[in-house]
Amino acid sequence: MQLAAPARLSQQLGALQRTVTAAQRRGVSAARRGGLQICASINPNAERALMGEDFGARDPTAGELGSNFGDKVLGNYNTEHIIKPPDAMGEIVGLKNKKCVACEGGIEALPESEINRLQKQCAGWRLGKNAAGHDCISHEWKVRNFRAGLDLFQRIAVIAEEEGHHPDLHLTGYNTVVAEMTTHAAKGLTENDFIMAAKINEIEMSDLLPKRKPKFWA
Ligand SMILES: C[C@H](O)[C@H](O)[C@H]1CNC2=NC(N)=NC(=O)C2=N1
């Protein structure tokens, strides 16, 4: 049955009012959003009937156009906006995605508080002193055999060369690898050491570690 125009409009307005009322329970802006969406689907008259004056953009007047008001907007449209993540983002980005900094020209060793904070982000790395008595972090792996130990050295070397920051590597008892990270230039630990530890933790090395004996639950 085709409703007459006024009746149809009042029916639509009724539905609109119910939507807006419901939306208003969720907040005026939702009401406006809901109302305007439905208004836009019905017609501007309903918009005016419900929401008062027209909402939405209007064409600039001749005077506004003449004043080149668009040129005075903040910045220029062609400015490349560099989005700099806040420093805290550094923490979120994670050590493994950071880059080591060059050590020459003097670099300070980290205080204990920083060492403890950063160590928490490097699973399996323990705090200790190296042979020279300097703070270091180290990680031990039992590898499948002597060659696997040398292969692990090579995989760690790739990262060390990329980062320009190098571990002390030990291969003892033919199948025990220890990597020791310390910053020689600082005679202690710097963030570089923890970045390296986090990156070393990302190395795929399952082929170098002893095969897991399948557990048979007899
Ligand atoms: C010039 C170069 O950046 C420095 O000699 C780097 C090389 N790799 C390094 N590695 C480590 N672990 N400590 C350093 O002080 C260091 N210095």
The ligand as a Tripos MOL2 file, in Angstrom:
@<TRIPOS>MOLECULE
LIG
   17    18     1     0     0
SMALL
NO_CHARGES

@<TRIPOS>ATOM
      1 C1         84.5760    1.3000   15.6820 C.3       1 LIG1
      2 C2         83.6200    0.2730   16.2320 C.3       1 LIG1
      3 O1         82.3200    0.8180   16.3120 O.3       1 LIG1
      4 C3         84.0270   -0.0940   17.6450 C.3       1 LIG1
      5 O2         85.3470   -0.5560   17.6980 O.3       1 LIG1
      6 C4         83.0980   -1.1680   18.1580 C.3       1 LIG1
      7 C5         83.2240   -2.5030   17.4500 C.3       1 LIG1
      8 N1         82.4630   -3.5100   18.1850 N.pl3     1 LIG1
      9 C6         82.3340   -3.4370   19.5260 C.2       1 LIG1
     10 N2         81.7790   -4.4450   20.1970 N.2       1 LIG1
     11 C7         81.6980   -4.4170   21.5410 C.2       1 LIG1
     12 N3         81.1150   -5.4390   22.1980 N.pl3     1 LIG1
     13 N4         82.1650   -3.3760   22.2390 N.2       1 LIG1
     14 C8         82.7500   -2.3110   21.6700 C.2       1 LIG1
     15 O3         83.1820   -1.3740   22.3550 O.2       1 LIG1
     16 C9         82.8150   -2.2890   20.2330 C.2       1 LIG1
     17 N5         83.3140   -1.2730   19.5740 N.2       1 LIG1
@<TRIPOS>BOND
     1     1     2 1
     2     2     3 1
     3     2     4 1
     4     4     5 1
     5     4     6 1
     6     6     7 1
     7     6    17 1
     8     7     8 1
     9     8     9 1
    10     9    10 2
    11     9    16 1
    12    10    11 1
    13    11    12 1
    14    11    13 2
    15    13    14 1
    16    14    15 2
    17    14    16 1
    18    16    17 2
@<TRIPOS>SUBSTRUCTURE
     1 LIG1         1 GROUP 0 **** ****
